Amino acid sequence: MSLTVCIAPANTLTYPQGGGHLWVFLQWALALRALGCRVIWLEGVDVDDADTSPAARRRRRGGLPRECVAILKAHLEPYGFADALALYPMNGGALPDDLAKECLDLDTAARADLLLNLWHSQPAWVVGRFRRSAYVDTDPGVVQVWITTGEIHLAAHDVYFTIGETVGTPEARFPDCGLGWQYTPPPVFLPEWPETRADRTAPYTTITHWWGGTFAFHGVTFSNEKHLAFLEYLQLPSRTSATLELAVCLGDHLSEWQARFQPAGWTIREAWGVSASPQDYRQYIQGSRGEFSCAKPYCAQFANAWISDRTLCYLASGKPAVVQHTGPSRFLPEAEGMFRFRSMDEAARALVTVEADYERHCRAARALAEQYFDGCRVVARVLERALN
């Protein structure tokens, strides 16, 4: 396939500690390259280096633009994309000479056959530079609400994809914004996620952020706070022989949440200690016995049928996943390799069921990834629809 595709991730440049966040977009890039495409990785950069205050550093999540570019290129290097990084200045001005010399620019990126945009806040003047553009919604429900309320202004694209199975259907409890959403499963690039087996004593784990705030829609307040979902399952360790561990981005709050969860039988770790690079993230998942995770409360409220890109990494690695139900699915199983629970009883029963026939559920997990989420097949279908 002789195509050049420019992939535009969501803020990988300003999140240098986010190995798991980077994997969301690496799955797409690796599959595109495996399909024969040339890949360009496009990021906007805040070129105003003058503000070095603590607040500015927090906004950049820890680094100045030059530092963040160096870290991102180092993370992309093992996968062959360091030289594919293209930058544009968010303020529409000019890139500093040193960044311009070591990266591609927007003019080069815009010559691509397709912009595959995975950031809902990509500036319209950037999207408009491309001859063909496709948007991929990875936050189904909340994106549509934010478009409706004017919280975000989604640039016009030629095609609109979403990883939420119910988006634009009667099952969804949120608007479609009048856009023709096409469903695509999220991809996992299987060659980078081979089956592995962990020690029998390894924990069921997940890697997550704890907070996300709230948002209002039609007079109802919805929660983006994942810690609220996990608090409902605080006593789960007493209901199972499985070991449960959470890797959470907590920073200065780590000891506070350890004191709250660990007496109930959980292990709480700092996520950045186990997932700061793509390799660390993969090693942590593949060293786990399986995944146990809750979803942000709004997912179930909206019935968006979301599945985490992280869960796909567990499944591809042959790790059974016990995750919270987020809405009706045409193909996601309830009790074979992947279990979607709605209550404490269902969560406890799922862990017991997995442990009773662990190897079978490991094989079923990998088979699920191969059948529905194989990155090359998923991305090939997206390209076919995006370019027609």
TORSELUM-356965 format. One record per residue (C-alpha): residue number from 0; z, x negated, y negated. Coordinates in Angstrom, 1 decimal. Layout:
N
+-----+--------+--------+--------+
!  nr !      w !      u !      v !
+-----+--------+--------+--------+
! NUM !      Z !      X !      Y !
...
+-----+--------+--------+--------+
! end
This chain:
388
+-----+--------+--------+--------+
!  nr !      w !      u !      v !
+-----+--------+--------+--------+
!   0 !    0.0 !    0.0 !    0.0 !
!   1 !   -1.3 !   -1.8 !   -3.1 !
!   2 !    1.0 !   -0.3 !   -5.7 !
!   3 !    3.3 !   -1.6 !   -8.4 !
!   4 !    6.4 !    0.6 !   -8.7 !
!   5 !    9.0 !    0.1 !  -11.5 !
!   6 !   12.4 !    1.2 !  -10.3 !
!   7 !   14.9 !    2.1 !  -13.1 !
!   8 !   18.4 !    2.1 !  -11.8 !
!   9 !   21.5 !    3.5 !  -13.6 !
!  10 !   23.4 !    0.8 !  -15.3 !
!  11 !   23.5 !   -1.9 !  -12.6 !
!  12 !   23.4 !   -4.4 !  -15.5 !
!  13 !   26.7 !   -3.2 !  -17.0 !
!  14 !   28.6 !   -2.9 !  -13.7 !
!  15 !   28.7 !   -6.4 !  -12.4 !
!  16 !   31.6 !   -5.7 !   -9.9 !
!  17 !   29.8 !   -2.7 !   -8.4 !
!  18 !   28.3 !   -4.0 !   -5.1 !
!  19 !   28.2 !   -0.5 !   -3.7 !
!  20 !   26.6 !    0.9 !   -6.9 !
!  21 !   23.9 !   -1.8 !   -6.6 !
!  22 !   23.1 !   -0.8 !   -3.0 !
!  23 !   22.1 !    2.7 !   -4.2 !
!  24 !   19.1 !    1.2 !   -5.8 !
!  25 !   18.5 !   -1.7 !   -3.4 !
!  26 !   17.8 !    0.8 !   -0.7 !
!  27 !   14.9 !    2.1 !   -2.7 !
!  28 !   13.6 !   -1.3 !   -3.8 !
!  29 !   13.7 !   -2.8 !   -0.2 !
!  30 !   11.9 !    0.2 !    1.2 !
!  31 !    9.3 !    0.1 !   -1.5 !
!  32 !    8.6 !   -3.6 !   -0.8 !
!  33 !    8.5 !   -2.9 !    3.0 !
!  34 !    5.8 !   -0.4 !    2.2 !
!  35 !    3.7 !   -3.1 !    0.5 !
!  36 !    4.6 !   -2.3 !   -3.1 !
!  37 !    5.3 !   -4.8 !   -5.8 !
!  38 !    8.7 !   -3.9 !   -7.2 !
!  39 !    9.9 !   -4.3 !  -10.8 !
!  40 !   13.6 !   -3.7 !  -11.6 !
!  41 !   14.0 !   -2.3 !  -15.1 !
!  42 !   17.3 !   -2.3 !  -17.1 !
!  43 !   18.1 !   -1.6 !  -20.7 !
!  44 !   20.3 !   -4.2 !  -22.4 !
!  45 !   22.6 !   -4.0 !  -25.4 !
!  46 !   21.4 !   -7.0 !  -27.3 !
!  47 !   24.2 !   -6.9 !  -29.9 !
!  48 !   26.4 !   -9.8 !  -28.8 !
!  49 !   28.4 !   -9.8 !  -32.0 !
!  50 !   31.0 !   -7.4 !  -30.8 !
!  51 !   33.3 !   -9.3 !  -28.5 !
!  52 !   36.4 !   -7.0 !  -28.9 !
!  53 !   38.3 !   -5.8 !  -25.8 !
!  54 !   36.9 !   -2.3 !  -26.4 !
!  55 !   33.3 !   -3.6 !  -26.4 !
!  56 !   34.0 !   -5.6 !  -23.2 !
!  57 !   35.4 !   -2.6 !  -21.5 !
!  58 !   32.3 !   -0.6 !  -22.5 !
!  59 !   30.2 !   -3.3 !  -20.9 !
!  60 !   32.6 !   -3.4 !  -17.9 !
!  61 !   33.6 !   -7.0 !  -18.4 !
!  62 !   30.7 !   -9.1 !  -19.7 !
!  63 !   28.4 !   -9.9 !  -22.5 !
!  64 !   24.7 !   -9.2 !  -21.9 !
!  65 !   23.8 !  -12.8 !  -21.0 !
!  66 !   26.7 !  -12.9 !  -18.5 !
!  67 !   25.7 !   -9.5 !  -16.9 !
!  68 !   22.1 !  -10.6 !  -16.6 !
!  69 !   23.1 !  -13.8 !  -14.8 !
!  70 !   25.4 !  -11.8 !  -12.4 !
!  71 !   22.7 !   -9.2 !  -11.7 !
!  72 !   20.1 !  -11.8 !  -11.0 !
!  73 !   22.5 !  -13.6 !   -8.6 !
!  74 !   23.2 !  -10.3 !   -6.8 !
!  75 !   19.4 !   -9.6 !   -6.5 !
!  76 !   18.5 !  -13.1 !   -5.4 !
!  77 !   19.3 !  -12.8 !   -1.7 !
!  78 !   17.0 !   -9.8 !   -1.5 !
!  79 !   14.1 !  -11.4 !   -3.4 !
!  80 !   14.3 !   -9.3 !   -6.6 !
!  81 !   15.8 !  -11.8 !   -9.1 !
!  82 !   12.4 !  -12.6 !  -10.5 !
!  83 !   11.5 !   -8.9 !  -10.6 !
!  84 !   14.1 !   -8.1 !  -13.3 !
!  85 !   12.6 !   -6.6 !  -16.5 !
!  86 !   14.7 !   -5.9 !  -19.6 !
!  87 !   14.2 !   -3.8 !  -22.7 !
!  88 !   16.5 !   -3.6 !  -25.7 !
!  89 !   18.3 !   -0.3 !  -25.9 !
!  90 !   18.1 !   -0.2 !  -29.7 !
!  91 !   14.3 !   -0.6 !  -29.5 !
!  92 !   14.4 !   -4.0 !  -31.2 !
!  93 !   13.6 !   -7.4 !  -29.7 !
!  94 !   15.2 !   -9.3 !  -26.8 !
!  95 !   16.9 !  -12.6 !  -27.6 !
!  96 !   14.6 !  -15.5 !  -26.8 !
!  97 !   16.8 !  -16.7 !  -23.9 !
!  98 !   16.7 !  -13.4 !  -22.1 !
!  99 !   13.0 !  -12.8 !  -22.8 !
! 100 !   12.2 !  -16.2 !  -21.2 !
! 101 !   14.0 !  -15.5 !  -18.0 !
! 102 !   13.1 !  -11.9 !  -17.4 !
! 103 !   10.0 !   -9.6 !  -17.5 !
! 104 !    9.6 !   -7.3 !  -20.4 !
! 105 !    8.9 !   -3.6 !  -20.9 !
! 106 !    5.2 !   -4.2 !  -21.5 !
! 107 !    4.9 !   -5.8 !  -18.1 !
! 108 !    6.9 !   -3.1 !  -16.4 !
! 109 !    4.9 !   -0.3 !  -18.1 !
! 110 !    1.7 !   -1.5 !  -16.4 !
! 111 !    3.2 !   -0.2 !  -13.1 !
! 112 !    1.5 !    2.6 !  -11.2 !
! 113 !    4.7 !    4.6 !  -11.2 !
! 114 !    8.1 !    4.6 !  -12.9 !
! 115 !   10.8 !    5.7 !  -10.3 !
! 116 !   13.6 !    6.6 !  -12.6 !
! 117 !   17.1 !    7.0 !  -11.2 !
! 118 !   19.0 !    7.2 !  -14.5 !
! 119 !   19.4 !   10.6 !  -16.2 !
! 120 !   19.8 !    9.0 !  -19.6 !
! 121 !   16.7 !    6.8 !  -19.6 !
! 122 !   15.3 !    6.9 !  -23.2 !
! 123 !   12.3 !    9.1 !  -23.6 !
! 124 !   10.5 !    6.3 !  -25.4 !
! 125 !   10.8 !    4.2 !  -22.3 !
! 126 !    9.7 !    6.8 !  -19.9 !
! 127 !    6.8 !    7.7 !  -22.1 !
! 128 !    5.4 !    4.2 !  -21.8 !
! 129 !    4.4 !    4.7 !  -18.1 !
! 130 !    1.2 !    6.4 !  -16.9 !
! 131 !    3.1 !    8.2 !  -14.2 !
! 132 !    6.9 !    8.9 !  -13.9 !
! 133 !    9.2 !   10.5 !  -11.3 !
! 134 !   12.9 !   11.2 !  -11.9 !
! 135 !   15.3 !   11.1 !   -8.9 !
! 136 !   18.5 !   13.1 !   -9.5 !
! 137 !   21.5 !   11.5 !   -7.6 !
! 138 !   24.2 !   13.7 !   -9.1 !
! 139 !   23.0 !   17.2 !   -8.2 !
! 140 !   24.7 !   20.0 !  -10.0 !
! 141 !   26.4 !   18.1 !  -12.7 !
! 142 !   23.1 !   16.7 !  -14.0 !
! 143 !   21.6 !   20.2 !  -14.2 !
! 144 !   24.7 !   21.5 !  -16.0 !
! 145 !   24.7 !   18.6 !  -18.5 !
! 146 !   21.0 !   19.3 !  -19.2 !
! 147 !   21.8 !   23.0 !  -19.8 !
! 148 !   24.7 !   22.2 !  -22.1 !
! 149 !   22.9 !   19.5 !  -24.0 !
! 150 !   25.3 !   16.8 !  -22.8 !
! 151 !   22.2 !   14.8 !  -21.7 !
! 152 !   18.6 !   15.0 !  -22.8 !
! 153 !   16.5 !   14.3 !  -19.7 !
! 154 !   13.1 !   12.7 !  -20.7 !
! 155 !   10.0 !   14.5 !  -19.5 !
! 156 !    8.7 !   13.2 !  -16.2 !
! 157 !    5.7 !   14.1 !  -14.1 !
! 158 !    7.7 !   14.9 !  -11.0 !
! 159 !   11.4 !   15.7 !  -10.4 !
! 160 !   13.3 !   14.9 !   -7.2 !
! 161 !   16.9 !   15.5 !   -6.2 !
! 162 !   19.1 !   14.5 !   -3.3 !
! 163 !   20.9 !   17.9 !   -3.5 !
! 164 !   19.5 !   20.2 !   -0.8 !
! 165 !   20.4 !   23.4 !   -2.6 !
! 166 !   19.1 !   22.5 !   -6.1 !
! 167 !   16.7 !   25.1 !   -7.2 !
! 168 !   17.6 !   27.5 !   -4.3 !
! 169 !   19.7 !   30.7 !   -4.2 !
! 170 !   22.5 !   28.7 !   -2.5 !
! 171 !   23.1 !   26.6 !   -5.6 !
! 172 !   25.8 !   27.7 !   -8.0 !
! 173 !   24.3 !   26.0 !  -11.0 !
! 174 !   21.0 !   26.3 !  -12.9 !
! 175 !   17.7 !   24.5 !  -12.2 !
! 176 !   16.8 !   24.1 !  -15.9 !
! 177 !   13.4 !   25.5 !  -15.2 !
! 178 !   12.3 !   22.3 !  -13.5 !
! 179 !   10.4 !   22.1 !  -10.2 !
! 180 !   13.0 !   20.1 !   -8.2 !
! 181 !   11.8 !   18.7 !   -4.9 !
! 182 !   14.4 !   17.7 !   -2.4 !
! 183 !   14.5 !   14.2 !   -0.9 !
! 184 !   17.1 !   12.7 !    1.3 !
! 185 !   18.6 !    9.6 !   -0.1 !
! 186 !   17.3 !    6.5 !    1.7 !
! 187 !   19.0 !    3.7 !    3.6 !
! 188 !   17.0 !    0.6 !    4.4 !
! 189 !   17.8 !    0.3 !    8.1 !
! 190 !   16.9 !   -3.4 !    8.7 !
! 191 !   19.7 !   -4.4 !    6.2 !
! 192 !   22.2 !   -2.1 !    8.0 !
! 193 !   22.2 !   -2.8 !   11.7 !
! 194 !   24.6 !   -1.2 !   14.2 !
! 195 !   27.9 !   -3.1 !   14.5 !
! 196 !   31.1 !   -2.5 !   16.4 !
! 197 !   34.5 !   -3.1 !   14.8 !
! 198 !   37.7 !   -3.8 !   16.6 !
! 199 !   39.5 !   -0.8 !   18.0 !
! 200 !   42.3 !   -1.2 !   15.6 !
! 201 !   40.0 !   -1.2 !   12.5 !
! 202 !   40.6 !    1.6 !   10.0 !
! 203 !   38.5 !    4.5 !    8.9 !
! 204 !   37.7 !    3.6 !    5.3 !
! 205 !   35.8 !    4.5 !    2.2 !
! 206 !   35.1 !    2.9 !   -1.1 !
! 207 !   35.5 !    5.0 !   -4.2 !
! 208 !   36.3 !    5.6 !   -7.8 !
! 209 !   39.4 !    7.8 !   -8.5 !
! 210 !   38.7 !    9.3 !  -11.9 !
! 211 !   35.8 !   11.1 !  -13.6 !
! 212 !   37.2 !   13.7 !  -16.0 !
! 213 !   36.4 !   17.3 !  -16.2 !
! 214 !   33.5 !   19.4 !  -17.6 !
! 215 !   33.2 !   23.1 !  -18.6 !
! 216 !   30.4 !   25.4 !  -17.8 !
! 217 !   30.2 !   29.2 !  -18.5 !
! 218 !   33.9 !   29.2 !  -19.4 !
! 219 !   35.0 !   27.5 !  -16.1 !
! 220 !   36.4 !   24.0 !  -16.0 !
! 221 !   35.1 !   21.8 !  -13.1 !
! 222 !   36.7 !   18.6 !  -11.9 !
! 223 !   35.0 !   15.2 !  -11.4 !
! 224 !   38.4 !   13.7 !  -10.3 !
! 225 !   38.2 !   12.5 !   -6.7 !
! 226 !   41.9 !   11.7 !   -6.5 !
! 227 !   42.6 !   15.4 !   -6.7 !
! 228 !   40.6 !   15.9 !   -3.5 !
! 229 !   42.3 !   13.1 !   -1.7 !
! 230 !   45.8 !   14.4 !   -2.7 !
! 231 !   45.1 !   17.6 !   -0.7 !
! 232 !   44.8 !   15.3 !    2.4 !
! 233 !   47.8 !   13.1 !    1.6 !
! 234 !   49.6 !   14.0 !    4.8 !
! 235 !   46.5 !   13.5 !    7.1 !
! 236 !   47.8 !   10.2 !    8.6 !
! 237 !   50.6 !   12.2 !   10.2 !
! 238 !   48.0 !   14.4 !   12.0 !
! 239 !   46.0 !   11.6 !   13.6 !
! 240 !   46.4 !    8.3 !   15.5 !
! 241 !   43.5 !    6.9 !   13.5 !
! 242 !   44.3 !    4.3 !   10.8 !
! 243 !   43.2 !    5.4 !    7.3 !
! 244 !   42.4 !    3.1 !    4.4 !
! 245 !   41.1 !    3.7 !    0.9 !
! 246 !   39.4 !    1.0 !   -1.3 !
! 247 !   39.7 !    2.4 !   -4.8 !
! 248 !   38.8 !    1.0 !   -8.2 !
! 249 !   42.3 !    1.2 !   -9.6 !
! 250 !   42.9 !   -2.0 !  -11.7 !
! 251 !   46.3 !   -1.9 !  -13.3 !
! 252 !   47.1 !    1.4 !  -11.5 !
! 253 !   47.0 !    0.0 !   -8.0 !
! 254 !   50.7 !   -0.3 !   -7.4 !
! 255 !   51.2 !    3.2 !   -8.7 !
! 256 !   48.9 !    4.8 !   -6.2 !
! 257 !   50.1 !    2.6 !   -3.4 !
! 258 !   53.6 !    3.9 !   -4.0 !
! 259 !   52.2 !    7.4 !   -3.8 !
! 260 !   49.9 !    7.2 !   -0.8 !
! 261 !   51.3 !    4.4 !    1.4 !
! 262 !   54.6 !    6.2 !    2.4 !
! 263 !   52.4 !    8.9 !    3.8 !
! 264 !   50.6 !    6.4 !    6.1 !
! 265 !   47.6 !    5.4 !    4.0 !
! 266 !   46.6 !    1.8 !    3.1 !
! 267 !   45.3 !    1.5 !   -0.5 !
! 268 !   43.3 !   -1.5 !   -1.6 !
! 269 !   41.6 !   -2.5 !   -4.8 !
! 270 !   37.9 !   -1.7 !   -4.3 !
! 271 !   36.6 !   -4.6 !   -6.4 !
! 272 !   38.4 !   -6.9 !   -4.0 !
! 273 !   36.2 !   -5.8 !   -1.1 !
! 274 !   33.0 !   -4.7 !   -2.7 !
! 275 !   32.3 !   -6.8 !   -5.8 !
! 276 !   29.0 !   -8.0 !   -4.3 !
! 277 !   26.4 !   -6.3 !   -2.1 !
! 278 !   27.3 !   -8.6 !    0.8 !
! 279 !   31.0 !   -7.8 !    0.4 !
! 280 !   30.3 !   -4.1 !    0.3 !
! 281 !   28.3 !   -4.3 !    3.5 !
! 282 !   30.8 !   -6.5 !    5.3 !
! 283 !   33.6 !   -4.1 !    4.5 !
! 284 !   31.7 !   -1.0 !    5.8 !
! 285 !   30.6 !   -2.8 !    8.9 !
! 286 !   34.1 !   -4.0 !    9.6 !
! 287 !   35.3 !   -0.4 !    9.6 !
! 288 !   35.7 !    2.0 !   12.5 !
! 289 !   34.2 !    4.8 !   10.6 !
! 290 !   34.4 !    6.6 !    7.3 !
! 291 !   36.8 !    9.2 !    6.1 !
! 292 !   36.2 !   10.5 !    2.6 !
! 293 !   36.6 !   13.4 !    0.3 !
! 294 !   34.1 !   14.5 !   -2.3 !
! 295 !   34.5 !   15.2 !   -6.0 !
! 296 !   35.9 !   18.8 !   -6.3 !
! 297 !   32.8 !   20.1 !   -8.2 !
! 298 !   30.5 !   19.3 !   -5.2 !
! 299 !   32.1 !   22.0 !   -3.1 !
! 300 !   32.4 !   24.4 !   -6.0 !
! 301 !   28.7 !   24.0 !   -6.8 !
! 302 !   27.6 !   23.9 !   -3.1 !
! 303 !   25.2 !   21.1 !   -3.9 !
! 304 !   24.9 !   19.8 !   -0.3 !
! 305 !   25.4 !   16.3 !   -1.6 !
! 306 !   25.8 !   13.4 !    0.8 !
! 307 !   26.9 !   10.0 !   -0.4 !
! 308 !   24.6 !    7.0 !   -0.2 !
! 309 !   27.8 !    5.2 !    1.0 !
! 310 !   28.1 !    7.5 !    4.0 !
! 311 !   24.5 !    6.6 !    4.9 !
! 312 !   25.5 !    3.0 !    5.1 !
! 313 !   28.3 !    3.9 !    7.6 !
! 314 !   26.0 !    6.1 !    9.7 !
! 315 !   23.2 !    3.4 !    9.8 !
! 316 !   25.9 !    0.9 !   10.9 !
! 317 !   26.8 !    3.1 !   13.8 !
! 318 !   30.0 !    4.3 !   12.2 !
! 319 !   31.0 !    8.0 !   12.6 !
! 320 !   31.6 !    9.7 !    9.3 !
! 321 !   34.3 !   12.4 !    8.6 !
! 322 !   33.5 !   13.7 !    5.2 !
! 323 !   34.2 !   16.7 !    3.1 !
! 324 !   31.8 !   19.7 !    3.3 !
! 325 !   29.7 !   20.1 !    0.1 !
! 326 !   27.5 !   23.0 !    0.9 !
! 327 !   24.9 !   24.4 !    3.3 !
! 328 !   22.5 !   21.9 !    4.9 !
! 329 !   19.4 !   22.5 !    7.0 !
! 330 !   20.1 !   19.4 !    9.1 !
! 331 !   23.5 !   17.8 !    8.6 !
! 332 !   25.6 !   18.2 !   11.7 !
! 333 !   29.1 !   19.4 !   11.8 !
! 334 !   30.3 !   17.7 !   14.9 !
! 335 !   28.1 !   15.0 !   16.2 !
! 336 !   28.3 !   11.5 !   14.6 !
! 337 !   29.0 !   13.2 !   11.3 !
! 338 !   31.7 !   15.8 !   10.7 !
! 339 !   32.0 !   17.9 !    7.5 !
! 340 !   35.5 !   19.3 !    7.1 !
! 341 !   36.7 !   22.1 !    4.9 !
! 342 !   40.5 !   21.9 !    5.6 !
! 343 !   43.3 !   19.7 !    6.8 !
! 344 !   43.0 !   21.1 !   10.3 !
! 345 !   39.3 !   20.5 !   10.5 !
! 346 !   39.7 !   16.9 !    9.2 !
! 347 !   42.4 !   16.1 !   11.7 !
! 348 !   40.5 !   17.7 !   14.6 !
! 349 !   37.3 !   15.7 !   13.7 !
! 350 !   39.2 !   12.4 !   13.9 !
! 351 !   40.6 !   13.4 !   17.2 !
! 352 !   37.2 !   14.4 !   18.5 !
! 353 !   35.6 !   11.1 !   17.3 !
! 354 !   38.3 !    9.0 !   19.0 !
! 355 !   38.0 !   10.9 !   22.2 !
! 356 !   34.3 !    9.9 !   22.7 !
! 357 !   33.9 !    7.1 !   20.1 !
! 358 !   30.8 !    5.4 !   21.5 !
! 359 !   28.8 !    8.6 !   21.8 !
! 360 !   29.6 !    9.4 !   18.1 !
! 361 !   28.6 !    5.9 !   17.1 !
! 362 !   25.2 !    6.3 !   18.7 !
! 363 !   24.8 !    9.8 !   17.1 !
! 364 !   25.7 !    8.3 !   13.7 !
! 365 !   22.9 !    5.7 !   13.9 !
! 366 !   20.4 !    8.3 !   15.3 !
! 367 !   21.2 !   10.6 !   12.4 !
! 368 !   20.4 !    7.8 !    9.9 !
! 369 !   17.2 !    6.9 !   11.7 !
! 370 !   16.0 !   10.5 !   12.0 !
! 371 !   16.7 !   11.8 !    8.4 !
! 372 !   17.4 !    8.9 !    6.1 !
! 373 !   15.2 !    6.0 !    7.2 !
! 374 !   14.4 !    4.4 !    3.9 !
! 375 !   10.7 !    3.6 !    4.6 !
! 376 !    9.9 !    7.1 !    5.6 !
! 377 !   11.9 !    8.7 !    2.8 !
! 378 !   10.4 !    6.5 !    0.1 !
! 379 !    6.9 !    6.9 !    1.5 !
! 380 !    7.2 !   10.7 !    1.2 !
! 381 !    8.5 !   10.4 !   -2.3 !
! 382 !    5.6 !    8.1 !   -3.3 !
! 383 !    3.0 !   10.5 !   -1.8 !
! 384 !    4.4 !   13.4 !   -3.8 !
! 385 !    5.0 !   11.4 !   -7.0 !
! 386 !    1.5 !   10.1 !   -7.1 !
! 387 !   -0.4 !   13.3 !   -6.4 !
+-----+--------+--------+--------+
! end
